[in-house]
């Protein structure tokens, strides 16, 4: 499905009538990346594919199975995935990226872009971040967006949180309670080892909780 999507996205760009310069101005995706993608099928990250898909209207037509759209779901193991489609959907601002392996610090003063969500996912105070890293795969794929709501002050065992890790930056991890009440940051990718987090002042470094995951099919 993913390879089919990229092939169809290339075709959608060609048929859209939009110049590469216009796509760059509207999405921030570099023209060199767009050119390599259209002409050679290379050079486009998942996050940039999402930006261009949004710019083209958020939908790409599959000849045999009909239209597809991004999907959104809550991070629970049995949460259903829903297509992000409909008229006049609410939008959520995207403020840079977050790491999912090595922490990333790329805050934006203004939103880089907007993504559409279903109304029930437009939660109070929610902002979106693009995930750069594979430590939360397969739950959260590299290039996905996560919706983060402000931290309410109480940790939910096994929940996924946005954590500030000085001096590096912010990262998303699953929080579990270790021996003796210690806090540990866990990855869903077993390659990565747990990271201990000091219990003292934890509320100052936990920035928010991941409420939903938004990604291409």
C-alpha positions as CSV (number, residue, x, y, z in Angstrom):
1,X,0.0,0.0,0.0
2,X,2.8,2.5,0.9
3,X,4.6,2.0,-2.4
4,X,1.4,2.3,-4.3
5,X,0.7,5.5,-2.4
6,X,4.0,7.1,-3.4
7,X,3.5,6.1,-7.1
8,X,0.1,7.6,-7.1
9,X,1.3,10.7,-5.3
10,X,3.9,11.2,-8.1
11,X,1.1,10.9,-10.7
12,X,-1.1,13.3,-8.7
13,X,1.7,15.9,-8.7
14,X,2.1,15.6,-12.4
15,X,-1.6,15.9,-13.1
16,X,-2.3,18.7,-10.6
17,X,-0.9,21.4,-12.8
18,X,1.0,22.8,-9.9
19,X,4.5,23.9,-10.5
20,X,7.3,22.7,-8.2
21,X,7.9,26.3,-7.2
22,X,4.3,26.7,-6.1
23,X,4.4,23.4,-4.2
24,X,7.6,24.7,-2.4
25,X,6.0,28.0,-1.6
26,X,2.9,26.4,-0.1
27,X,4.5,23.4,1.7
28,X,8.2,24.3,2.3
29,X,9.3,21.1,0.6
30,X,12.5,21.9,-1.3
31,X,12.2,21.9,-5.1
32,X,15.2,19.6,-5.4
33,X,13.4,17.0,-3.3
34,X,10.2,17.4,-5.4
35,X,12.1,17.1,-8.6
36,X,13.9,13.9,-7.6
37,X,10.7,12.4,-6.4
38,X,8.7,13.2,-9.5
39,X,11.5,12.3,-12.0
40,X,13.2,9.5,-10.1
41,X,10.9,8.3,-7.3
42,X,13.4,9.3,-4.7
43,X,14.1,12.1,-2.2
44,X,10.8,12.5,-0.5
45,X,10.4,11.8,3.3
46,X,7.2,10.6,4.8
47,X,6.6,14.0,6.5
48,X,7.1,15.9,3.2
49,X,4.7,13.4,1.4
50,X,2.1,14.3,4.0
51,X,2.6,18.0,3.4
52,X,2.2,17.6,-0.4
53,X,-0.8,15.4,0.1
54,X,-2.5,18.0,2.2
55,X,-1.7,20.7,-0.4
56,X,-3.2,18.6,-3.1
57,X,-6.4,18.2,-1.1
58,X,-5.6,15.4,1.3
59,X,-6.8,12.6,-1.0
60,X,-5.1,10.4,-3.6
61,X,-7.3,8.2,-5.9
62,X,-6.5,4.5,-6.0
63,X,-7.9,3.0,-9.2
64,X,-9.2,-0.2,-7.8
65,X,-10.1,0.5,-4.2
66,X,-11.3,4.1,-4.4
67,X,-10.0,7.2,-2.6
68,X,-7.7,7.0,0.3
69,X,-6.9,9.6,3.0
70,X,-4.7,9.8,6.0
71,X,-5.7,7.8,9.0
72,X,-6.0,8.9,12.6
73,X,-6.3,6.8,15.8
74,X,-5.7,6.9,19.5
75,X,-2.4,5.3,20.7
76,X,-4.2,2.4,22.6
77,X,-3.4,-1.1,21.3
78,X,-7.0,-1.8,20.1
79,X,-7.9,1.7,19.0
80,X,-9.7,1.7,15.6
81,X,-8.1,3.7,12.8
82,X,-10.4,6.2,11.0
83,X,-9.9,7.9,7.7
84,X,-9.5,11.7,7.9
85,X,-12.1,12.7,5.4
86,X,-15.2,14.9,5.3
87,X,-16.2,18.5,4.6
88,X,-14.8,21.5,6.5
89,X,-12.7,19.5,8.9
90,X,-11.0,21.3,11.8
91,X,-7.2,21.9,11.5
92,X,-4.4,21.4,14.0
93,X,-1.2,23.4,13.8
94,X,2.1,21.5,13.3
95,X,5.0,22.9,15.4
96,X,8.1,21.3,14.1
97,X,9.4,17.8,14.9
98,X,10.0,15.5,17.9
99,X,12.5,12.7,18.2
100,X,11.5,9.1,18.7
101,X,15.0,7.8,19.3
102,X,17.5,10.7,19.5
103,X,15.8,13.7,21.0
104,X,15.1,16.6,18.7
105,X,14.8,20.3,19.5
106,X,13.2,22.2,16.6
107,X,10.5,24.4,18.0
108,X,8.8,26.8,15.6
109,X,7.6,30.2,16.5
110,X,4.7,29.8,14.1
111,X,3.1,26.6,12.8
112,X,4.9,25.0,9.9
113,X,1.7,23.7,8.4
114,X,-1.8,22.6,9.3
115,X,-3.3,19.1,9.2
116,X,-6.9,18.2,9.1
117,X,-8.4,16.0,11.8
118,X,-11.8,14.5,12.6
119,X,-13.8,16.7,15.0
120,X,-13.5,14.3,17.9
121,X,-9.7,14.6,17.7
122,X,-9.7,18.4,17.9
123,X,-9.0,18.4,21.6
124,X,-8.5,21.5,23.8
125,X,-4.9,22.7,23.5
126,X,-3.8,20.0,21.0
127,X,-0.8,20.6,18.7
128,X,0.8,18.3,16.3
129,X,4.5,17.3,15.9
130,X,6.1,15.3,13.2
131,X,8.0,12.2,14.4
132,X,11.6,11.8,13.3
133,X,12.9,8.4,14.4
134,X,12.0,4.8,14.6
135,X,12.1,3.9,18.3
136,X,8.3,4.0,18.7
137,X,7.7,1.7,15.7
138,X,5.5,-0.1,14.9
139,X,3.1,2.0,17.0
140,X,4.2,5.3,15.6
141,X,6.0,5.3,12.2
142,X,8.7,7.7,11.2
143,X,7.1,10.6,9.5
144,X,3.8,10.3,11.3
145,X,2.2,13.2,13.2
146,X,1.3,13.0,16.8
147,X,-1.3,15.1,18.5
148,X,-0.1,16.3,21.9
149,X,-2.3,17.7,24.7
150,X,-0.9,19.6,27.7
151,X,0.3,17.4,30.6
152,X,-2.4,17.2,33.3
153,X,0.1,16.4,36.1
154,X,-0.6,12.7,36.6
155,X,1.2,9.9,34.8
156,X,-0.8,7.1,33.2
157,X,1.1,3.9,33.3
158,X,2.0,2.8,29.8
159,X,0.9,6.1,28.2
160,X,3.0,7.9,25.5
161,X,4.3,11.3,26.5
162,X,6.3,14.2,25.1
163,X,9.3,14.6,27.3
164,X,12.0,17.3,27.4
165,X,15.4,15.8,27.8
166,X,18.0,18.5,28.4
167,X,20.3,19.4,26.8
168,X,19.1,17.5,23.7
169,X,15.4,18.4,23.3
170,X,12.1,16.7,23.2
171,X,11.3,13.1,22.5
172,X,8.2,10.9,22.6
173,X,8.4,7.8,24.8
174,X,6.1,5.4,26.7
175,X,6.3,5.9,30.4
176,X,6.4,2.9,32.8
177,X,7.0,2.7,36.5
178,X,10.1,0.8,37.4
179,X,11.3,-0.8,40.6
180,X,10.9,1.3,43.7
181,X,8.6,3.8,42.0
182,X,11.3,4.9,39.5
183,X,10.1,6.3,36.2
184,X,11.4,4.8,32.9
185,X,11.0,5.9,29.3
186,X,10.4,2.9,27.1
187,X,10.5,2.5,23.3
188,X,8.2,0.2,21.4
189,X,11.1,-0.8,19.2
190,X,13.0,-3.4,21.3
191,X,16.3,-2.2,19.8
192,X,16.2,0.7,22.2
193,X,16.8,0.3,25.9
194,X,14.7,2.0,28.6
195,X,15.9,5.5,29.9
196,X,15.6,6.3,33.6
197,X,13.9,9.6,34.4
198,X,14.4,11.3,37.7
199,X,11.2,11.3,39.8
200,X,12.1,14.6,41.3
201,X,10.7,17.3,39.2
202,X,9.3,15.0,36.5
203,X,6.3,17.3,36.1
204,X,8.7,19.9,34.7
205,X,10.1,17.7,31.9
206,X,6.9,15.9,30.8
207,X,5.5,18.4,28.4
208,X,2.4,16.7,27.2
209,X,0.6,13.4,26.4
210,X,0.2,11.9,23.0
211,X,-3.6,11.8,22.3
212,X,-3.6,10.5,18.7
213,X,-1.5,9.4,15.8
214,X,-2.0,10.7,12.3
215,X,-0.3,8.9,9.4
216,X,-0.5,7.9,5.8
217,X,-2.0,4.5,5.0
